[in-house]
């Protein structure tokens, strides 16, 4: 019996870790795109963000 319960706990931890990795990867992508200026609309969607478009400056 104890071995079976331990398996369920391990499965729950594995699922939690996978979900956490997916969420962190999504946040890294969104903030990375915002900081790189990849999309002005994405940057503007962050409250209080200021957009400095320097791509066409000499």
N, CA, C and O of each residue as an XYZ file, in Angstrom:
232
protein
N       0.791     -1.204      0.000
C       0.000      0.000      0.000
C       0.844      1.284      0.000
O       0.570      2.176     -0.803
N       1.857      1.412      0.867
C       2.630      2.648      0.891
C       3.315      2.933     -0.448
O       3.455      4.090     -0.843
N       3.738      1.885     -1.136
C       4.408      2.079     -2.417
C       3.464      2.703     -3.444
O       3.878      3.526     -4.260
N       2.207      2.307     -3.396
C       1.222      2.833     -4.343
C       0.960      4.318     -4.080
O       0.849      5.096     -5.028
N       0.861      4.718     -2.828
C       0.653      6.124     -2.494
C       1.852      6.975     -2.905
O       1.697      8.104     -3.373
N       3.028      6.425     -2.726
C       4.233      7.152     -3.111
C       4.248      7.414     -4.615
O       4.710      8.469     -5.049
N       3.760      6.486     -5.403
C       3.705      6.658     -6.847
C       2.782      7.816     -7.229
O       3.094      8.589     -8.135
N       1.647      7.935     -6.538
C       0.726      9.034     -6.829
C       1.341     10.383     -6.452
O       1.142     11.380     -7.146
N       2.073     10.403     -5.370
C       2.731     11.641     -4.946
C       3.795     12.027     -5.965
O       3.903     13.197     -6.334
N       4.575     11.067     -6.420
C       5.597     11.357     -7.429
C       4.973     11.851     -8.726
O       5.499     12.767     -9.358
N       3.853     11.251     -9.128
C       3.173     11.705    -10.347
C       2.672     13.138    -10.191
O       2.751     13.930    -11.130
N       2.162     13.469     -9.017
C       1.678     14.830     -8.771
C       2.834     15.832     -8.819
O       2.695     16.913     -9.391
N       3.975     15.474     -8.217
C       5.139     16.359     -8.260
C       5.644     16.545     -9.691
O       5.995     17.653    -10.096
N       5.676     15.451    -10.448
C       6.131     15.550    -11.841
C       5.228     16.465    -12.647
O       5.713     17.289    -13.422
N       3.921     16.330    -12.473
C       2.982     17.180    -13.199
C       3.141     18.640    -12.765
O       3.064     19.541    -13.600
N       3.359     18.879    -11.493
C       3.539     20.244    -10.994
C       4.817     20.874    -11.561
O       4.818     22.041    -11.951
N       5.872     20.115    -11.601
C       7.142     20.631    -12.130
C       7.019     20.932    -13.622
O       7.523     21.954    -14.088
N       6.371     20.073    -14.358
C       6.187     20.305    -15.796
C       5.339     21.554    -16.027
O       5.658     22.361    -16.900
N       4.259     21.722    -15.255
C       3.416     22.912    -15.386
C       4.202     24.175    -15.048
O       4.059     25.195    -15.723
N       5.027     24.113    -14.015
C       5.838     25.265    -13.631
C       6.834     25.631    -14.726
O       7.022     26.812    -15.019
N       7.460     24.654    -15.320
C       8.415     24.908    -16.405
C       7.715     25.553    -17.595
O       8.266     26.464    -18.213
N       6.511     25.095    -17.926
C       5.769     25.668    -19.053
C       5.404     27.124    -18.766
O       5.538     27.981    -19.640
N       4.945     27.404    -17.553
C       4.580     28.779    -17.189
C       5.805     29.684    -17.221
O       5.739     30.792    -17.754
N       6.908     29.232    -16.664
C       8.127     30.051    -16.663
C       8.654     30.279    -18.072
O       9.149     31.364    -18.376
N       8.557     29.279    -18.930
C       8.989     29.459    -20.323
C       8.115     30.488    -21.024
O       8.618     31.297    -21.804
N       6.820     30.469    -20.759
C       5.921     31.456    -21.347
C       6.239     32.864    -20.876
O       6.259     33.801    -21.674
N       6.489     33.015    -19.580
C       6.852     34.331    -19.054
C       8.180     34.815    -19.627
O       8.324     35.994    -19.951
N       9.131     33.927    -19.751
C      10.420     34.294    -20.327
C      10.262     34.754    -21.776
O      10.907     35.712    -22.202
N       9.413     34.075    -22.518
C       9.179     34.459    -23.910
C       8.526     35.839    -23.994
O       8.961     36.689    -24.771
N       7.485     36.059    -23.196
C       6.754     37.331    -23.250
C       7.652     38.488    -22.841
O       7.718     39.493    -23.550
N       8.347     38.369    -21.710
C       9.196     39.461    -21.272
C      10.430     39.615    -22.147
O      10.925     40.729    -22.316
N      10.932     38.536    -22.699
C      12.054     38.639    -23.626
C      11.661     39.386    -24.889
O      12.417     40.223    -25.382
N      10.485     39.087    -25.410
C      10.003     39.794    -26.600
C       9.743     41.257    -26.279
O      10.029     42.131    -27.097
N       9.202     41.534    -25.095
C       8.933     42.918    -24.709
C      10.226     43.708    -24.538
O      10.305     44.862    -24.959
N      11.226     43.108    -23.932
C      12.474     43.819    -23.689
C      13.298     43.993    -24.958
O      14.047     44.963    -25.077
N      13.172     43.079    -25.896
C      13.945     43.194    -27.126
C      13.300     44.127    -28.121
O      13.914     44.483    -29.127
N      12.062     44.532    -27.855
C      11.359     45.400    -28.788
C      10.861     44.646    -29.992
O      10.620     45.235    -31.045
N      10.703     43.341    -29.846
C      10.273     42.505    -30.954
C       8.911     42.929    -31.482
O       8.660     42.874    -32.686
N       8.043     43.347    -30.591
C       6.702     43.757    -30.981
C       6.303     44.979    -30.171
O       6.232     44.911    -28.944
N       6.042     46.090    -30.838
C       5.663     47.304    -30.123
C       4.324     47.102    -29.437
O       4.120     47.604    -28.332
N       3.413     46.381    -30.064
C       2.105     46.148    -29.457
C       2.246     45.353    -28.159
O       1.523     45.607    -27.196
N       3.158     44.409    -28.128
C       3.386     43.635    -26.908
C       3.939     44.521    -25.810
O       3.521     44.411    -24.657
N       4.875     45.400    -26.149
C       5.452     46.301    -25.160
C       4.414     47.281    -24.644
O       4.370     47.565    -23.447
N       3.571     47.805    -25.542
C       2.540     48.752    -25.131
C       1.490     48.096    -24.243
O       0.827     48.780    -23.463
N       1.333     46.795    -24.349
C       0.315     46.120    -23.554
C       0.728     45.986    -22.093
O      -0.108     45.679    -21.244
N       2.010     46.212    -21.788
C       2.473     46.158    -20.403
C       2.242     47.531    -19.784
O       2.730     48.541    -20.291
N       1.500     47.559    -18.691
C       1.102     48.819    -18.063
C       2.322     49.640    -17.658
O       3.234     49.132    -17.005
N       2.330     50.902    -18.049
C       3.400     51.808    -17.656
C       4.654     51.711    -18.505
O       5.647     52.378    -18.215
N       4.628     50.893    -19.551
C       5.818     50.734    -20.386
C       5.971     51.933    -21.323
O       4.989     52.456    -21.850
N       7.200     52.351    -21.515
C       7.490     53.407    -22.476
C       8.192     52.777    -23.664
O       9.097     51.958    -23.500
N       7.771     53.161    -24.856
C       8.312     52.579    -26.077
C       9.277     53.565    -26.708
O       8.901     54.690    -27.036
N      10.515     53.142    -26.876
C      11.527     53.932    -27.570
C      11.916     53.160    -28.821
O      12.633     52.163    -28.742
N      11.448     53.616    -29.967
C      11.746     52.928    -31.218
C      13.020     53.521    -31.800
O      12.992     54.611    -32.371
N      14.125     52.823    -31.661
C      15.415     53.310    -32.136
C      15.920     52.513    -33.340
O      17.099     52.591    -33.686
N      15.047     51.759    -33.969
C      15.497     50.916    -35.077
C      15.899     51.726    -36.297
O      16.756     51.280    -37.061
N      15.307     52.913    -36.512
C      15.597     53.686    -37.715
C      16.555     54.844    -37.464
O      16.771     55.669    -38.352
N      17.130     54.916    -36.273
C      18.084     55.984    -35.979
C      19.460     55.628    -36.524
O      19.825     54.453    -36.558
N      20.234     56.637    -36.955
C      21.575     56.354    -37.486
C      22.542     55.902    -36.423
O      23.704     55.629    -36.721
